[in-house]
């Protein structure tokens, strides 16, 4: 029986600038998405209906019913293509859940790519991306991987070049943070401030293009960090530990609670991961590289 497999990476935000709330309730964003080498796998085979079975270390934290983003994605694609086909999906989850790593969005993108192939649709990228945007702000980037500037809600993408592979450590935390709750806290914290239009500094794109890790380290920034720290003060200990252990820089990833640390090279990232894991300030620490590609 034909089985199609998509391998989809986690994402981190090297820069996340959160603007004012729009009339549709979303925040205007300017961000740099960067896919890293931690992958979920989505496999699809023909079936009458769309169902999902979840395996792997984070299966217990992932819904296996129709609220699973992979199921929602496959159904949205079938509707868009006016198909009655179904698919039995298997999601192998290595990306922690509700961690600020967009694992759910990765699975949605994986299901779109796998079902597009399984059902022989061969939809152009722009149409898949339109279905993806209807599923969530991070899903269009999850279809492409690599590194990209995201604007709007994050769904308008412009790929950006990266001059050399980058080495990161992801420090995960026990228990997730709800993305809407983190945004609500940010709105509370900024209620008496004027919020400027979001922007990605040109210096950051220049540092990425030239592979200058020292310049990049000084420019990593996340507007949501303040809110994530307010909700989970212990993340301050994780960030301090990483810096004391020699990270070039550390920030909260997306809406958290995962913290990301930039290392000078692969050896330093390996040593940093060991040190962070032993520090008692995180649940696990994993050395990864970026930019990572989507595999089908
Ligand atoms: P983002 O940064 O994109 O908001 P996140 O990385 O913080 O997301 P996810 O791991 O994508 O968080 O999970 C967000 C929520 O989506 C979880 O509460 C989870 O219950 C739900 N969810 C639905 N389907 C999935 C899936 N396939 N994998 C992970 N979470 C899923």
Boltz pocket constraint, residues with backbone or C-beta under 6 A from the ligand:
constraints:
  - pocket:
      binder: B
      contacts: [[A, 61], [A, 62], [A, 63], [A, 67], [A, 68], [A, 69], [A, 70], [A, 91], [A, 95], [A, 96], [A, 97], [A, 98], [A, 99], [A, 100], [A, 101], [A, 102], [A, 103], [A, 104], [A, 105], [A, 107], [A, 108], [A, 138], [A, 177], [A, 179], [A, 254], [A, 255], [A, 256]]
      max_distance: 6.0
